[in-house]
């Protein structure tokens, strides 16, 4: 993925994915084969991304928002 907008919030370099700088097509092109060739990397990224993504469900986001409002009140 490219490190633009909110993407780095979900895609953490070498943990949940591979990030390339914005407008750096070479870096993005070099990242793709790594995932295909390095099975250990691929497995780690998938496992960590699955866990990270669970925190971004609509229910989790609603719960976090409610907790933030409750802490203010």
PyMOL Python script that loads the backbone (N, CA, C, O; Angstrom):
from pymol import cmd

cmd.read_pdbstr("""\
ATOM      1  N   UNK A   1       0.851  -1.182   0.000  1.00  0.00           N
ATOM      2  CA  UNK A   1       0.000   0.000   0.000  1.00  0.00           C
ATOM      3  C   UNK A   1       0.891   1.237   0.000  1.00  0.00           C
ATOM      4  O   UNK A   1       2.087   1.156   0.279  1.00  0.00           O
ATOM      5  N   UNK A   2       0.302   2.363  -0.311  1.00  0.00           N
ATOM      6  CA  UNK A   2       1.047   3.611  -0.230  1.00  0.00           C
ATOM      7  C   UNK A   2       0.734   4.293   1.093  1.00  0.00           C
ATOM      8  O   UNK A   2      -0.369   4.164   1.624  1.00  0.00           O
ATOM      9  N   UNK A   3       1.695   5.004   1.609  1.00  0.00           N
ATOM     10  CA  UNK A   3       1.574   5.654   2.912  1.00  0.00           C
ATOM     11  C   UNK A   3       0.821   6.979   2.778  1.00  0.00           C
ATOM     12  O   UNK A   3       1.371   8.046   3.047  1.00  0.00           O
ATOM     13  N   UNK A   4      -0.421   6.898   2.368  1.00  0.00           N
ATOM     14  CA  UNK A   4      -1.236   8.098   2.164  1.00  0.00           C
ATOM     15  C   UNK A   4      -2.456   8.061   3.072  1.00  0.00           C
ATOM     16  O   UNK A   4      -2.976   6.994   3.398  1.00  0.00           O
ATOM     17  N   UNK A   5      -2.898   9.237   3.470  1.00  0.00           N
ATOM     18  CA  UNK A   5      -4.122   9.341   4.255  1.00  0.00           C
ATOM     19  C   UNK A   5      -4.076   8.489   5.506  1.00  0.00           C
ATOM     20  O   UNK A   5      -3.085   8.492   6.237  1.00  0.00           O
ATOM     21  N   UNK A   6      -5.157   7.756   5.749  1.00  0.00           N
ATOM     22  CA  UNK A   6      -5.263   6.929   6.937  1.00  0.00           C
ATOM     23  C   UNK A   6      -4.708   5.526   6.780  1.00  0.00           C
ATOM     24  O   UNK A   6      -4.766   4.730   7.717  1.00  0.00           O
ATOM     25  N   UNK A   7      -4.175   5.215   5.615  1.00  0.00           N
ATOM     26  CA  UNK A   7      -3.679   3.859   5.361  1.00  0.00           C
ATOM     27  C   UNK A   7      -2.634   3.420   6.386  1.00  0.00           C
ATOM     28  O   UNK A   7      -2.709   2.288   6.864  1.00  0.00           O
ATOM     29  N   UNK A   8      -1.661   4.265   6.745  1.00  0.00           N
ATOM     30  CA  UNK A   8      -0.668   3.813   7.724  1.00  0.00           C
ATOM     31  C   UNK A   8      -1.237   3.490   9.109  1.00  0.00           C
ATOM     32  O   UNK A   8      -0.556   2.887   9.938  1.00  0.00           O
ATOM     33  N   UNK A   9      -2.473   3.888   9.351  1.00  0.00           N
ATOM     34  CA  UNK A   9      -3.105   3.525  10.617  1.00  0.00           C
ATOM     35  C   UNK A   9      -3.377   2.017  10.669  1.00  0.00           C
ATOM     36  O   UNK A   9      -3.320   1.409  11.738  1.00  0.00           O
ATOM     37  N   UNK A  10      -3.665   1.434   9.534  1.00  0.00           N
ATOM     38  CA  UNK A  10      -3.916  -0.009   9.448  1.00  0.00           C
ATOM     39  C   UNK A  10      -2.706  -0.789   8.962  1.00  0.00           C
ATOM     40  O   UNK A  10      -2.409  -1.874   9.462  1.00  0.00           O
ATOM     41  N   UNK A  11      -2.020  -0.232   7.995  1.00  0.00           N
ATOM     42  CA  UNK A  11      -0.883  -0.931   7.396  1.00  0.00           C
ATOM     43  C   UNK A  11       0.397  -0.445   8.068  1.00  0.00           C
ATOM     44  O   UNK A  11       0.872   0.661   7.810  1.00  0.00           O
ATOM     45  N   UNK A  12       0.934  -1.285   8.922  1.00  0.00           N
ATOM     46  CA  UNK A  12       2.161  -0.965   9.640  1.00  0.00           C
ATOM     47  C   UNK A  12       3.293  -1.740   8.967  1.00  0.00           C
ATOM     48  O   UNK A  12       3.224  -2.960   8.818  1.00  0.00           O
ATOM     49  N   UNK A  13       4.319  -1.022   8.569  1.00  0.00           N
ATOM     50  CA  UNK A  13       5.417  -1.604   7.807  1.00  0.00           C
ATOM     51  C   UNK A  13       5.974  -2.861   8.463  1.00  0.00           C
ATOM     52  O   UNK A  13       6.354  -2.863   9.634  1.00  0.00           O
ATOM     53  N   UNK A  14       6.010  -3.926   7.673  1.00  0.00           N
ATOM     54  CA  UNK A  14       6.546  -5.232   8.076  1.00  0.00           C
ATOM     55  C   UNK A  14       5.744  -5.928   9.170  1.00  0.00           C
ATOM     56  O   UNK A  14       6.110  -7.022   9.599  1.00  0.00           O
ATOM     57  N   UNK A  15       4.663  -5.315   9.626  1.00  0.00           N
ATOM     58  CA  UNK A  15       3.840  -5.926  10.669  1.00  0.00           C
ATOM     59  C   UNK A  15       2.480  -6.352  10.113  1.00  0.00           C
ATOM     60  O   UNK A  15       2.082  -7.508  10.256  1.00  0.00           O
ATOM     61  N   UNK A  16       1.778  -5.426   9.487  1.00  0.00           N
ATOM     62  CA  UNK A  16       0.467  -5.751   8.910  1.00  0.00           C
ATOM     63  C   UNK A  16       0.458  -5.564   7.398  1.00  0.00           C
ATOM     64  O   UNK A  16      -0.564  -5.786   6.748  1.00  0.00           O
ATOM     65  N   UNK A  17       1.571  -5.165   6.851  1.00  0.00           N
ATOM     66  CA  UNK A  17       1.660  -4.974   5.406  1.00  0.00           C
ATOM     67  C   UNK A  17       2.974  -4.325   5.043  1.00  0.00           C
ATOM     68  O   UNK A  17       3.872  -4.180   5.873  1.00  0.00           O
ATOM     69  N   UNK A  18       3.067  -3.939   3.796  1.00  0.00           N
ATOM     70  CA  UNK A  18       4.250  -3.243   3.312  1.00  0.00           C
ATOM     71  C   UNK A  18       3.806  -1.892   2.775  1.00  0.00           C
ATOM     72  O   UNK A  18       2.850  -1.810   2.004  1.00  0.00           O
ATOM     73  N   UNK A  19       4.488  -0.850   3.173  1.00  0.00           N
ATOM     74  CA  UNK A  19       4.147   0.507   2.762  1.00  0.00           C
ATOM     75  C   UNK A  19       5.202   1.062   1.819  1.00  0.00           C
ATOM     76  O   UNK A  19       6.401   0.854   2.003  1.00  0.00           O
ATOM     77  N   UNK A  20       4.734   1.758   0.825  1.00  0.00           N
ATOM     78  CA  UNK A  20       5.619   2.473  -0.084  1.00  0.00           C
ATOM     79  C   UNK A  20       5.295   3.957   0.028  1.00  0.00           C
ATOM     80  O   UNK A  20       4.145   4.331   0.258  1.00  0.00           O
ATOM     81  N   UNK A  21       6.303   4.798  -0.134  1.00  0.00           N
ATOM     82  CA  UNK A  21       6.025   6.233  -0.114  1.00  0.00           C
ATOM     83  C   UNK A  21       5.054   6.607  -1.240  1.00  0.00           C
ATOM     84  O   UNK A  21       5.006   5.954  -2.282  1.00  0.00           O
ATOM     85  N   UNK A  22       4.299   7.652  -1.005  1.00  0.00           N
ATOM     86  CA  UNK A  22       3.353   8.135  -2.014  1.00  0.00           C
ATOM     87  C   UNK A  22       4.115   8.492  -3.291  1.00  0.00           C
ATOM     88  O   UNK A  22       5.176   9.114  -3.243  1.00  0.00           O
ATOM     89  N   UNK A  23       3.565   8.094  -4.412  1.00  0.00           N
ATOM     90  CA  UNK A  23       4.111   8.360  -5.749  1.00  0.00           C
ATOM     91  C   UNK A  23       5.441   7.663  -6.013  1.00  0.00           C
ATOM     92  O   UNK A  23       6.188   8.072  -6.902  1.00  0.00           O
ATOM     93  N   UNK A  24       5.745   6.608  -5.247  1.00  0.00           N
ATOM     94  CA  UNK A  24       6.971   5.843  -5.477  1.00  0.00           C
ATOM     95  C   UNK A  24       6.584   4.475  -6.043  1.00  0.00           C
ATOM     96  O   UNK A  24       6.497   3.481  -5.322  1.00  0.00           O
ATOM     97  N   UNK A  25       6.357   4.460  -7.343  1.00  0.00           N
ATOM     98  CA  UNK A  25       5.908   3.238  -8.015  1.00  0.00           C
ATOM     99  C   UNK A  25       6.942   2.124  -7.908  1.00  0.00           C
ATOM    100  O   UNK A  25       6.578   0.950  -7.838  1.00  0.00           O
ATOM    101  N   UNK A  26       8.209   2.472  -7.894  1.00  0.00           N
ATOM    102  CA  UNK A  26       9.267   1.457  -7.801  1.00  0.00           C
ATOM    103  C   UNK A  26       9.205   0.736  -6.462  1.00  0.00           C
ATOM    104  O   UNK A  26       9.303  -0.490  -6.410  1.00  0.00           O
ATOM    105  N   UNK A  27       9.044   1.489  -5.384  1.00  0.00           N
ATOM    106  CA  UNK A  27       8.953   0.873  -4.053  1.00  0.00           C
ATOM    107  C   UNK A  27       7.722  -0.018  -3.961  1.00  0.00           C
ATOM    108  O   UNK A  27       7.783  -1.106  -3.389  1.00  0.00           O
ATOM    109  N   UNK A  28       6.621   0.433  -4.515  1.00  0.00           N
ATOM    110  CA  UNK A  28       5.394  -0.362  -4.497  1.00  0.00           C
ATOM    111  C   UNK A  28       5.579  -1.632  -5.327  1.00  0.00           C
ATOM    112  O   UNK A  28       5.149  -2.711  -4.918  1.00  0.00           O
ATOM    113  N   UNK A  29       6.207  -1.507  -6.476  1.00  0.00           N
ATOM    114  CA  UNK A  29       6.453  -2.675  -7.335  1.00  0.00           C
ATOM    115  C   UNK A  29       7.413  -3.659  -6.679  1.00  0.00           C
ATOM    116  O   UNK A  29       7.288  -4.866  -6.886  1.00  0.00           O
ATOM    117  N   UNK A  30       8.351  -3.178  -5.906  1.00  0.00           N
ATOM    118  CA  UNK A  30       9.312  -4.060  -5.227  1.00  0.00           C
ATOM    119  C   UNK A  30       8.699  -4.779  -4.036  1.00  0.00           C
ATOM    120  O   UNK A  30       9.172  -5.849  -3.655  1.00  0.00           O
ATOM    121  N   UNK A  31       7.663  -4.214  -3.447  1.00  0.00           N
ATOM    122  CA  UNK A  31       7.032  -4.832  -2.275  1.00  0.00           C
ATOM    123  C   UNK A  31       6.207  -6.065  -2.658  1.00  0.00           C
ATOM    124  O   UNK A  31       6.199  -7.055  -1.927  1.00  0.00           O
ATOM    125  N   UNK A  32       5.531  -6.009  -3.774  1.00  0.00           N
ATOM    126  CA  UNK A  32       4.642  -7.110  -4.172  1.00  0.00           C
ATOM    127  C   UNK A  32       5.361  -8.450  -4.282  1.00  0.00           C
ATOM    128  O   UNK A  32       4.875  -9.433  -3.722  1.00  0.00           O
ATOM    129  N   UNK A  33       6.484  -8.538  -4.971  1.00  0.00           N
ATOM    130  CA  UNK A  33       7.163  -9.839  -5.064  1.00  0.00           C
ATOM    131  C   UNK A  33       7.636 -10.376  -3.711  1.00  0.00           C
ATOM    132  O   UNK A  33       7.712 -11.589  -3.517  1.00  0.00           O
ATOM    133  N   UNK A  34       7.950  -9.482  -2.786  1.00  0.00           N
ATOM    134  CA  UNK A  34       8.379  -9.944  -1.453  1.00  0.00           C
ATOM    135  C   UNK A  34       7.293 -10.777  -0.797  1.00  0.00           C
ATOM    136  O   UNK A  34       7.575 -11.823  -0.213  1.00  0.00           O
ATOM    137  N   UNK A  35       6.061 -10.319  -0.891  1.00  0.00           N
ATOM    138  CA  UNK A  35       4.953 -11.044  -0.268  1.00  0.00           C
ATOM    139  C   UNK A  35       4.755 -12.394  -0.953  1.00  0.00           C
ATOM    140  O   UNK A  35       4.424 -13.387  -0.305  1.00  0.00           O
ATOM    141  N   UNK A  36       4.958 -12.419  -2.243  1.00  0.00           N
ATOM    142  CA  UNK A  36       4.786 -13.667  -2.989  1.00  0.00           C
ATOM    143  C   UNK A  36       5.928 -14.654  -2.729  1.00  0.00           C
ATOM    144  O   UNK A  36       5.700 -15.863  -2.676  1.00  0.00           O
ATOM    145  N   UNK A  37       7.141 -14.151  -2.568  1.00  0.00           N
ATOM    146  CA  UNK A  37       8.314 -15.019  -2.430  1.00  0.00           C
ATOM    147  C   UNK A  37       8.605 -15.416  -0.984  1.00  0.00           C
ATOM    148  O   UNK A  37       9.066 -16.529  -0.731  1.00  0.00           O
ATOM    149  N   UNK A  38       8.346 -14.531  -0.049  1.00  0.00           N
ATOM    150  CA  UNK A  38       8.698 -14.775   1.349  1.00  0.00           C
ATOM    151  C   UNK A  38       7.470 -15.264   2.112  1.00  0.00           C
ATOM    152  O   UNK A  38       6.692 -14.465   2.633  1.00  0.00           O
ATOM    153  N   UNK A  39       7.307 -16.576   2.172  1.00  0.00           N
ATOM    154  CA  UNK A  39       6.105 -17.147   2.784  1.00  0.00           C
ATOM    155  C   UNK A  39       5.980 -16.785   4.263  1.00  0.00           C
ATOM    156  O   UNK A  39       4.871 -16.563   4.749  1.00  0.00           O
ATOM    157  N   UNK A  40       7.100 -16.721   4.984  1.00  0.00           N
ATOM    158  CA  UNK A  40       7.046 -16.353   6.399  1.00  0.00           C
ATOM    159  C   UNK A  40       6.521 -14.922   6.545  1.00  0.00           C
ATOM    160  O   UNK A  40       5.709 -14.646   7.428  1.00  0.00           O
ATOM    161  N   UNK A  41       6.981 -14.021   5.690  1.00  0.00           N
ATOM    162  CA  UNK A  41       6.512 -12.635   5.706  1.00  0.00           C
ATOM    163  C   UNK A  41       5.018 -12.585   5.412  1.00  0.00           C
ATOM    164  O   UNK A  41       4.263 -11.907   6.108  1.00  0.00           O
ATOM    165  N   UNK A  42       4.602 -13.300   4.386  1.00  0.00           N
ATOM    166  CA  UNK A  42       3.194 -13.314   4.013  1.00  0.00           C
ATOM    167  C   UNK A  42       2.325 -13.813   5.158  1.00  0.00           C
ATOM    168  O   UNK A  42       1.295 -13.211   5.463  1.00  0.00           O
ATOM    169  N   UNK A  43       2.728 -14.900   5.790  1.00  0.00           N
ATOM    170  CA  UNK A  43       1.945 -15.455   6.899  1.00  0.00           C
ATOM    171  C   UNK A  43       1.865 -14.480   8.072  1.00  0.00           C
ATOM    172  O   UNK A  43       0.805 -14.320   8.678  1.00  0.00           O
ATOM    173  N   UNK A  44       2.988 -13.827   8.393  1.00  0.00           N
ATOM    174  CA  UNK A  44       3.007 -12.863   9.490  1.00  0.00           C
ATOM    175  C   UNK A  44       2.118 -11.664   9.184  1.00  0.00           C
ATOM    176  O   UNK A  44       1.374 -11.205  10.051  1.00  0.00           O
ATOM    177  N   UNK A  45       2.189 -11.155   7.958  1.00  0.00           N
ATOM    178  CA  UNK A  45       1.372 -10.008   7.581  1.00  0.00           C
ATOM    179  C   UNK A  45      -0.115 -10.342   7.650  1.00  0.00           C
ATOM    180  O   UNK A  45      -0.909  -9.554   8.164  1.00  0.00           O
ATOM    181  N   UNK A  46      -0.487 -11.496   7.137  1.00  0.00           N
ATOM    182  CA  UNK A  46      -1.899 -11.903   7.154  1.00  0.00           C
ATOM    183  C   UNK A  46      -2.397 -12.071   8.583  1.00  0.00           C
ATOM    184  O   UNK A  46      -3.477 -11.591   8.928  1.00  0.00           O
ATOM    185  N   UNK A  47      -1.617 -12.748   9.410  1.00  0.00           N
ATOM    186  CA  UNK A  47      -2.023 -12.978  10.800  1.00  0.00           C
ATOM    187  C   UNK A  47      -2.163 -11.654  11.556  1.00  0.00           C
ATOM    188  O   UNK A  47      -3.175 -11.426  12.218  1.00  0.00           O
ATOM    189  N   UNK A  48      -1.173 -10.797  11.462  1.00  0.00           N
ATOM    190  CA  UNK A  48      -1.217  -9.521  12.175  1.00  0.00           C
ATOM    191  C   UNK A  48      -2.292  -8.591  11.624  1.00  0.00           C
ATOM    192  O   UNK A  48      -2.955  -7.888  12.386  1.00  0.00           O
ATOM    193  N   UNK A  49      -2.465  -8.586  10.323  1.00  0.00           N
ATOM    194  CA  UNK A  49      -3.484  -7.722   9.720  1.00  0.00           C
ATOM    195  C   UNK A  49      -4.888  -8.167  10.122  1.00  0.00           C
ATOM    196  O   UNK A  49      -5.767  -7.333  10.335  1.00  0.00           O
ATOM    197  N   UNK A  50      -5.096  -9.461  10.224  1.00  0.00           N
ATOM    198  CA  UNK A  50      -6.397  -9.979  10.638  1.00  0.00           C
ATOM    199  C   UNK A  50      -6.730  -9.515  12.054  1.00  0.00           C
ATOM    200  O   UNK A  50      -7.858  -9.111  12.338  1.00  0.00           O
ATOM    201  N   UNK A  51      -5.749  -9.578  12.926  1.00  0.00           N
ATOM    202  CA  UNK A  51      -5.946  -9.126  14.310  1.00  0.00           C
ATOM    203  C   UNK A  51      -6.192  -7.623  14.347  1.00  0.00           C
ATOM    204  O   UNK A  51      -7.108  -7.158  15.025  1.00  0.00           O
ATOM    205  N   UNK A  52      -5.378  -6.865  13.620  1.00  0.00           N
ATOM    206  CA  UNK A  52      -5.508  -5.399  13.590  1.00  0.00           C
ATOM    207  C   UNK A  52      -6.860  -4.987  13.024  1.00  0.00           C
ATOM    208  O   UNK A  52      -7.494  -4.065  13.538  1.00  0.00           O
ATOM    209  N   UNK A  53      -7.295  -5.651  11.988  1.00  0.00           N
ATOM    210  CA  UNK A  53      -8.557  -5.298  11.331  1.00  0.00           C
ATOM    211  C   UNK A  53      -9.753  -5.512  12.245  1.00  0.00           C
ATOM    212  O   UNK A  53     -10.761  -4.816  12.116  1.00  0.00           O
ATOM    213  N   UNK A  54      -9.657  -6.460  13.162  1.00  0.00           N
ATOM    214  CA  UNK A  54     -10.759  -6.730  14.088  1.00  0.00           C
ATOM    215  C   UNK A  54     -11.079  -5.507  14.938  1.00  0.00           C
ATOM    216  O   UNK A  54     -12.214  -5.342  15.387  1.00  0.00           O
ATOM    217  N   UNK A  55     -10.092  -4.655  15.159  1.00  0.00           N
ATOM    218  CA  UNK A  55     -10.306  -3.445  15.953  1.00  0.00           C
ATOM    219  C   UNK A  55     -11.015  -2.354  15.153  1.00  0.00           C
ATOM    220  O   UNK A  55     -11.399  -1.327  15.713  1.00  0.00           O
ATOM    221  N   UNK A  56     -11.191  -2.566  13.856  1.00  0.00           N
ATOM    222  CA  UNK A  56     -11.789  -1.549  12.998  1.00  0.00           C
ATOM    223  C   UNK A  56     -13.168  -1.943  12.478  1.00  0.00           C
ATOM    224  O   UNK A  56     -13.620  -1.405  11.467  1.00  0.00           O
ATOM    225  N   UNK A  57     -13.836  -2.864  13.147  1.00  0.00           N
ATOM    226  CA  UNK A  57     -15.197  -3.197  12.745  1.00  0.00           C
ATOM    227  C   UNK A  57     -16.109  -2.046  13.152  1.00  0.00           C
ATOM    228  O   UNK A  57     -15.734  -1.221  13.986  1.00  0.00           O
ATOM    229  N   UNK A  58     -17.290  -1.988  12.575  1.00  0.00           N
ATOM    230  CA  UNK A  58     -18.204  -0.901  12.941  1.00  0.00           C
ATOM    231  C   UNK A  58     -18.596  -0.985  14.414  1.00  0.00           C
ATOM    232  O   UNK A  58     -18.847   0.038  15.051  1.00  0.00           O
ATOM    233  N   UNK A  59     -18.648  -2.191  14.951  1.00  0.00           N
ATOM    234  CA  UNK A  59     -18.995  -2.360  16.366  1.00  0.00           C
ATOM    235  C   UNK A  59     -17.861  -1.870  17.266  1.00  0.00           C
ATOM    236  O   UNK A  59     -18.096  -1.195  18.267  1.00  0.00           O
ATOM    237  N   UNK A  60     -16.643  -2.215  16.899  1.00  0.00           N
ATOM    238  CA  UNK A  60     -15.492  -1.768  17.687  1.00  0.00           C
ATOM    239  C   UNK A  60     -15.358  -0.254  17.629  1.00  0.00           C
ATOM    240  O   UNK A  60     -15.087   0.387  18.644  1.00  0.00           O
ATOM    241  N   UNK A  61     -15.546   0.316  16.458  1.00  0.00           N
ATOM    242  CA  UNK A  61     -15.447   1.767  16.320  1.00  0.00           C
ATOM    243  C   UNK A  61     -16.548   2.466  17.124  1.00  0.00           C
ATOM    244  O   UNK A  61     -16.299   3.494  17.753  1.00  0.00           O
ATOM    245  N   UNK A  62     -17.746   1.917  17.103  1.00  0.00           N
ATOM    246  CA  UNK A  62     -18.848   2.490  17.883  1.00  0.00           C
ATOM    247  C   UNK A  62     -18.539   2.403  19.374  1.00  0.00           C
ATOM    248  O   UNK A  62     -18.799   3.347  20.120  1.00  0.00           O
ATOM    249  N   UNK A  63     -17.980   1.266  19.813  1.00  0.00           N
ATOM    250  CA  UNK A  63     -17.633   1.095  21.215  1.00  0.00           C
ATOM    251  C   UNK A  63     -16.570   2.108  21.633  1.00  0.00           C
ATOM    252  O   UNK A  63     -16.675   2.716  22.698  1.00  0.00           O
ATOM    253  N   UNK A  64     -15.558   2.288  20.807  1.00  0.00           N
ATOM    254  CA  UNK A  64     -14.487   3.243  21.121  1.00  0.00           C
ATOM    255  C   UNK A  64     -15.022   4.681  21.157  1.00  0.00           C
ATOM    256  O   UNK A  64     -14.613   5.483  21.997  1.00  0.00           O
ATOM    257  N   UNK A  65     -15.923   4.987  20.252  1.00  0.00           N
ATOM    258  CA  UNK A  65     -16.525   6.320  20.242  1.00  0.00           C
ATOM    259  C   UNK A  65     -17.341   6.542  21.503  1.00  0.00           C
ATOM    260  O   UNK A  65     -17.235   7.596  22.131  1.00  0.00           O
ATOM    261  N   UNK A  66     -18.153   5.564  21.884  1.00  0.00           N
ATOM    262  CA  UNK A  66     -18.944   5.652  23.099  1.00  0.00           C
ATOM    263  C   UNK A  66     -18.036   5.826  24.319  1.00  0.00           C
ATOM    264  O   UNK A  66     -18.310   6.660  25.182  1.00  0.00           O
ATOM    265  N   UNK A  67     -16.958   5.042  24.393  1.00  0.00           N
ATOM    266  CA  UNK A  67     -16.036   5.160  25.508  1.00  0.00           C
ATOM    267  C   UNK A  67     -15.395   6.541  25.560  1.00  0.00           C
ATOM    268  O   UNK A  67     -15.186   7.080  26.647  1.00  0.00           O
ATOM    269  N   UNK A  68     -15.083   7.117  24.420  1.00  0.00           N
ATOM    270  CA  UNK A  68     -14.496   8.458  24.383  1.00  0.00           C
ATOM    271  C   UNK A  68     -15.511   9.486  24.905  1.00  0.00           C
ATOM    272  O   UNK A  68     -15.162  10.359  25.700  1.00  0.00           O
ATOM    273  N   UNK A  69     -16.758   9.376  24.456  1.00  0.00           N
ATOM    274  CA  UNK A  69     -17.791  10.302  24.929  1.00  0.00           C
ATOM    275  C   UNK A  69     -18.013  10.133  26.424  1.00  0.00           C
ATOM    276  O   UNK A  69     -18.162  11.121  27.143  1.00  0.00           O
ATOM    277  N   UNK A  70     -18.037   8.909  26.893  1.00  0.00           N
ATOM    278  CA  UNK A  70     -18.260   8.667  28.325  1.00  0.00           C
ATOM    279  C   UNK A  70     -17.108   9.224  29.169  1.00  0.00           C
ATOM    280  O   UNK A  70     -17.324   9.719  30.275  1.00  0.00           O
ATOM    281  N   UNK A  71     -15.912   9.141  28.651  1.00  0.00           N
ATOM    282  CA  UNK A  71     -14.763   9.658  29.410  1.00  0.00           C
ATOM    283  C   UNK A  71     -14.808  11.186  29.499  1.00  0.00           C
ATOM    284  O   UNK A  71     -14.311  11.771  30.462  1.00  0.00           O
ATOM    285  N   UNK A  72     -15.400  11.822  28.500  1.00  0.00           N
ATOM    286  CA  UNK A  72     -15.517  13.288  28.509  1.00  0.00           C
ATOM    287  C   UNK A  72     -16.591  13.730  29.490  1.00  0.00           C
ATOM    288  O   UNK A  72     -16.441  14.729  30.194  1.00  0.00           O
ATOM    289  N   UNK A  73     -17.683  12.963  29.523  1.00  0.00           N
ATOM    290  CA  UNK A  73     -18.786  13.317  30.401  1.00  0.00           C
ATOM    291  C   UNK A  73     -18.450  12.969  31.834  1.00  0.00           C
ATOM    292  O   UNK A  73     -19.263  13.195  32.731  1.00  0.00           O
TER     293      UNK A  73
END
""", "prot")
cmd.dss("prot")
cmd.show_as("cartoon", "prot")
cmd.util.cbc("prot")
cmd.orient("prot")
